[in-house]
Amino acid sequence: MKQPLIIIIRSINFSRVNKERNKRDIERNKRSKMVSSASSSEAKIISQCFVKPKTVSETSKDPYNLSPMDHVMLSFQYIQKGLLFLKPSDGAIKPQDFMETLLQKLKDSLATALVHFYLLSGRLSTSVTDDASSYSVFVDCNNSSGAGFIHAKSDLSVGDIVGSKYVPLVVQSFFDHHNEVKAKVTELVDGVFVGLSMNHSIGDGVSFWHFFNSLSEIFSSQETIDNNIKLFCLKNPPILRQVSTGSVYSLPFSESPKSNPQFQTQVLQERMLHFSSEAVRSLKSKANQESGTTTMISSLQSLTAFIWRSITRARKLQSDQETTCRFVADSRPRMVPPLPMNYFGVYISLVKTTAKVGNLLENEFGWAASKLHHVVVEHTGEKICSEMKRRFNPPCALPSETFYDPTIVHMGNSPRYDNYGCQFGMGKAVAVRSGNNDKYDGKVSAYPGREGGGSIDLEVCLLPEFMEALESDQEFMSPVSPSSG
């Protein structure tokens, strides 16, 4: 059985950075060898344990059956996102005492958060029908050790993480790689990385950051909570979907193959690119001026069109080839009536548009932005429900390899998430980083810029030759500016 949540806390020791090793890491990044041979830099696990909810509700004792969409997401890798913080530098507390206090408060906060988000303390399990023709997947909170919690250290500094041109490979070890849901805290000499891994069949990006922000809210309120109060009242508690016993979905059953197919790991380069609020406003204004059909194109639609055209140009595809721009939309506000944003689970759907490479690059930038805008407008609750019924009734686990294509640009995450609202006694985070899961050529993730104001950071993953071409494209690089994160 798999755990839905993993928290990893890593500390990085900056005072013992080996210059020769760093030089080798830089050269390796230049060659874009995304391999696990960077063991000398990997964060080393100091301790690990499981955290259970502080109190157990009657509801959590019942099996939580997955919906059709939840079943589909079983094919996809875990969500892995984390925040990098600077340690307090006032010297009022010894480093060892600081970490011991931080770790204990995080564990206590997690135990309280799991009362509200009890699914994240469970394990995924299966139930086979009597005739062995199908099986269903459910979350079992009764037979589970709880959510994983890991403390680790690394020989790197905050500067090593945010100062590199490309995201260092060591960041991959800031997350758990064992298909469980855990929190992992990495300790640095001058910083701390708090990383979370969540099973994608349990929640989407909205639910992931809802939990992250709730954990921060509980942590920040610990000093004012009476120890006799068993349940902390969240400002925005999650609403968990209720599944009746007659609505259990099942998947066709088949024996496990003798050998699992192995997918080739792509040799990628990963880079964070910052677009200031001024740059984003300029792109939005240009998109609306050039579209000719609408003046309602959003900032994110404009930036997505910009990166779609730029990556397609960098790939040097044939003009008669088709290219697709794809992103995940939150279905909650699109349903009739709309679902509250604190509905916890998987409420997402794919939005995409396709164009001939020649048309995409020969037309003005506003043409691409307009295409994206129109597919978003047409993505209504009625269309989502119709597509879900057609595609997922009965539900089926999509093979993950069908999700990737060398002509696709996929925009993930969202700059609307409150990433920098998460604080754990160390002030505002320095940067957001993600793990190795769900990374492929053409995958782009959007985050809010640290300074706010509508600024956006893009995490771009490309094959080395495409990254080099993108960086040499002055039209693309001109609105990119240095980022503090």
Backbone hydrogen bonds, N-H to C=O, Kabsch-Sander energy under -0.5 kcal/mol:
donor,donor_aa,acceptor,acceptor_aa,energy
2,K,124,L,-0.6
5,L,120,L,-0.6
5,L,181,V,-1.1
6,I,181,V,-2.2
6,I,182,K,-2.0
6,I,197,S,-2.1
7,I,148,G,-2.4
7,I,182,K,-4.5
7,I,183,A,-1.6
8,I,183,A,-4.7
8,I,184,K,-1.7
8,I,195,G,-3.3
9,I,150,I,-3.8
9,I,183,A,-0.5
9,I,184,K,-4.2
9,I,185,V,-1.6
10,R,8,I,-0.6
10,R,184,K,-0.6
10,R,185,V,-4.6
10,R,186,T,-1.5
10,R,193,F,-2.5
11,S,152,A,-3.3
11,S,186,T,-3.7
11,S,187,E,-1.2
12,I,191,G,-0.8
13,N,11,S,-0.5
13,N,154,S,-5.9
14,F,12,I,-0.9
16,R,13,N,-0.6
17,V,14,F,-1.1
19,K,17,V,-0.7
22,N,18,N,-2.4
23,K,19,K,-2.2
24,R,20,E,-2.1
25,D,21,R,-2.5
26,I,22,N,-2.5
27,E,23,K,-2.2
28,R,24,R,-2.6
29,N,25,D,-2.5
30,K,26,I,-2.1
31,R,27,E,-1.7
32,S,28,R,-0.6
32,S,29,N,-0.6
33,K,28,R,-1.6
34,M,32,S,-1.3
35,V,33,K,-2.1
39,S,37,S,-0.8
41,S,38,A,-1.6
42,E,38,A,-0.8
44,K,153,K,-3.6
46,I,151,H,-3.1
47,S,151,H,-1.9
49,C,149,F,-2.4
51,V,147,A,-2.9
54,K,111,A,-2.4
57,S,55,T,-0.5
61,K,58,E,-1.2
62,D,59,T,-1.5
64,Y,139,V,-1.9
65,N,63,P,-0.8
66,L,137,V,-2.2
71,H,67,S,-2.3
72,V,68,P,-1.9
73,M,69,M,-1.8
74,L,71,H,-1.3
75,S,72,V,-1.5
76,F,73,M,-1.5
79,I,198,M,-2.7
81,K,196,L,-1.6
82,G,433,R,-2.5
83,L,194,V,-2.2
84,L,431,A,-2.6
85,F,83,L,-0.5
85,F,192,V,-3.2
87,K,190,D,-2.0
98,F,94,K,-2.8
99,M,95,P,-2.2
100,E,96,Q,-2.3
101,T,97,D,-2.4
102,L,98,F,-2.7
103,L,99,M,-3.1
104,Q,100,E,-2.0
105,K,101,T,-2.3
106,L,102,L,-2.4
107,K,103,L,-2.3
108,D,104,Q,-2.5
109,S,105,K,-2.6
110,L,106,L,-2.6
111,A,107,K,-2.4
112,T,108,D,-1.7
113,A,109,S,-2.8
114,L,110,L,-2.3
115,V,112,T,-1.2
116,H,112,T,-0.8
116,H,113,A,-0.7
117,F,113,A,-2.7
118,Y,116,H,-0.6
120,L,117,F,-1.8
121,S,118,Y,-1.9
122,G,119,L,-1.6
123,R,140,D,-1.9
124,L,2,K,-2.9
125,S,138,F,-2.8
127,S,136,S,-2.5
129,T,134,S,-2.5
132,A,129,T,-1.8
135,Y,251,L,-2.2
136,S,127,S,-2.4
138,F,125,S,-2.5
139,V,64,Y,-2.5
140,D,123,R,-3.4
140,D,138,F,-0.6
141,C,139,V,-0.7
144,S,142,N,-0.6
146,G,121,S,-0.5
147,A,51,V,-2.5
148,G,5,L,-1.6
148,G,181,V,-1.7
149,F,49,C,-2.6
150,I,7,I,-2.5
150,I,183,A,-2.8
151,H,47,S,-2.9
152,A,9,I,-3.0
152,A,185,V,-2.6
153,K,44,K,-2.5
154,S,11,S,-2.7
154,S,187,E,-1.0
161,I,157,S,-1.3
162,V,158,V,-2.6
163,G,159,G,-2.1
167,V,270,E,-2.8
171,V,168,P,-1.5
172,Q,169,L,-1.9
173,S,170,V,-1.5
174,F,171,V,-1.7
175,F,172,Q,-1.1
181,V,5,L,-0.6
182,K,6,I,-1.5
182,K,180,E,-0.7
182,K,197,S,-0.7
183,A,6,I,-3.2
183,A,7,I,-2.2
183,A,148,G,-2.5
184,K,7,I,-3.2
184,K,8,I,-1.9
184,K,195,G,-2.9
185,V,8,I,-3.5
185,V,9,I,-1.9
185,V,150,I,-3.3
186,T,8,I,-0.6
186,T,9,I,-3.0
186,T,10,R,-1.7
186,T,184,K,-0.6
186,T,193,F,-3.2
187,E,10,R,-1.9
187,E,11,S,-1.2
187,E,152,A,-2.8
187,E,185,V,-0.6
188,L,11,S,-1.6
188,L,191,G,-3.9
189,V,12,I,-5.9
190,D,12,I,-0.6
192,V,85,F,-2.1
193,F,10,R,-2.4
193,F,186,T,-3.0
194,V,83,L,-2.5
194,V,192,V,-0.5
195,G,8,I,-3.1
195,G,184,K,-3.1
195,G,193,F,-0.7
196,L,81,K,-2.8
197,S,6,I,-2.6
197,S,182,K,-2.2
198,M,79,I,-2.3
199,N,4,P,-2.1
202,I,199,N,-1.7
203,G,199,N,-1.2
204,D,345,G,-1.9
208,F,204,D,-2.6
209,W,205,G,-2.4
210,H,206,V,-1.7
211,F,207,S,-2.3
212,F,208,F,-2.2
213,N,209,W,-2.5
214,S,210,H,-2.0
215,L,211,F,-2.7
216,S,212,F,-1.8
217,E,213,N,-2.3
218,I,214,S,-2.4
219,F,215,L,-2.2
220,S,216,S,-2.7
221,S,217,E,-1.0
222,Q,219,F,-1.1
224,T,221,S,-1.2
225,I,221,S,-0.5
225,I,222,Q,-1.2
229,I,226,D,-2.1
230,K,228,N,-0.7
232,F,230,K,-0.5
234,L,232,F,-0.8
239,I,342,N,-2.8
240,L,238,P,-0.6
241,R,344,F,-0.7
243,V,241,R,-0.5
244,S,242,Q,-0.5
247,S,244,S,-2.0
248,V,245,T,-0.5
249,Y,66,L,-0.6
249,Y,247,S,-0.6
251,L,135,Y,-3.4
253,F,133,S,-2.5
263,F,261,P,-0.5
268,L,266,Q,-1.0
269,Q,462,L,-2.9
271,R,460,V,-2.3
273,L,458,L,-2.9
274,H,481,S,-0.7
275,F,456,I,-2.9
276,S,274,H,-0.5
276,S,479,P,-0.5
280,V,276,S,-2.5
281,R,277,S,-2.4
282,S,278,E,-2.2
283,L,279,A,-2.2
284,K,280,V,-2.4
285,S,281,R,-2.5
286,K,282,S,-2.4
287,A,283,L,-2.5
288,N,284,K,-2.2
289,Q,285,S,-2.1
290,E,286,K,-2.2
291,S,287,A,-1.4
292,G,288,N,-0.7
302,S,298,S,-2.1
303,L,299,S,-2.5
304,T,300,L,-2.5
305,A,301,Q,-2.1
306,F,302,S,-2.0
307,I,303,L,-2.3
308,W,304,T,-2.2
309,R,305,A,-2.3
310,S,306,F,-1.9
311,I,307,I,-2.5
312,T,308,W,-2.1
313,R,309,R,-2.2
314,A,310,S,-2.1
315,R,311,I,-1.8
316,K,312,T,-0.6
316,K,313,R,-0.8
317,L,312,T,-0.9
321,Q,318,Q,-1.7
323,T,355,A,-2.7
324,T,407,T,-1.1
325,C,353,T,-2.5
326,R,409,V,-2.7
327,F,351,V,-2.5
328,V,411,M,-0.9
329,A,349,S,-3.3
331,S,347,Y,-3.0
332,R,347,Y,-0.6
334,R,331,S,-0.9
335,M,331,S,-1.0
335,M,332,R,-1.0
339,L,332,R,-2.4
343,Y,340,P,-1.7
344,F,239,I,-2.7
344,F,342,N,-0.6
347,Y,345,G,-0.7
349,S,329,A,-1.8
351,V,327,F,-2.8
353,T,325,C,-2.0
355,A,323,T,-2.3
357,V,321,Q,-3.0
358,G,319,S,-2.6
360,L,356,K,-2.5
361,L,357,V,-2.3
362,E,358,G,-2.3
363,N,359,N,-1.7
367,W,364,E,-1.5
368,A,364,E,-0.8
369,A,365,F,-1.8
370,S,366,G,-2.2
371,K,367,W,-1.7
372,L,368,A,-2.0
373,H,369,A,-2.3
374,H,370,S,-2.4
375,V,371,K,-1.8
376,V,372,L,-1.7
377,V,373,H,-2.3
378,E,374,H,-2.1
379,H,376,V,-1.0
380,T,378,E,-1.9
381,G,334,R,-1.0
384,I,380,T,-2.3
385,C,381,G,-2.5
386,S,382,E,-2.1
387,E,383,K,-2.4
388,M,384,I,-2.5
389,K,385,C,-2.3
390,R,386,S,-2.1
391,R,387,E,-2.7
392,F,388,M,-2.7
393,N,389,K,-0.5
398,L,72,V,-0.5
398,L,396,C,-0.6
402,T,399,P,-1.7
403,F,400,S,-1.6
404,Y,401,E,-1.0
408,I,405,D,-1.8
409,V,324,T,-2.4
410,H,442,G,-2.4
411,M,326,R,-2.8
411,M,409,V,-0.5
412,G,410,H,-0.6
412,G,444,V,-3.6
414,S,446,A,-0.7
417,Y,414,S,-1.2
419,N,417,Y,-1.8
421,G,418,D,-0.8
422,C,419,N,-1.3
423,Q,421,G,-0.6
430,V,84,L,-3.6
431,A,84,L,-1.1
433,R,82,G,-2.2
435,G,80,Q,-1.7
439,K,436,N,-0.9
442,G,461,C,-2.6
443,K,440,Y,-2.2
443,K,461,C,-0.6
444,V,410,H,-3.1
444,V,442,G,-0.5
445,S,459,E,-1.9
446,A,412,G,-2.5
447,Y,457,D,-2.7
449,G,455,S,-2.6
452,G,449,G,-1.6
455,S,452,G,-1.4
456,I,275,F,-2.5
457,D,447,Y,-2.9
458,L,273,L,-3.2
459,E,445,S,-3.0
460,V,271,R,-2.9
460,V,458,L,-0.7
461,C,443,K,-2.0
462,L,269,Q,-2.3
462,L,460,V,-0.5
466,F,463,L,-0.8
467,M,463,L,-2.4
468,E,464,P,-2.4
469,A,465,E,-1.6
470,L,466,F,-2.4
471,E,467,M,-2.5
472,S,468,E,-1.1
473,D,470,L,-1.2
474,Q,472,S,-0.9
477,M,473,D,-2.7
478,S,474,Q,-1.9
480,V,477,M,-1.2
481,S,274,H,-2.6
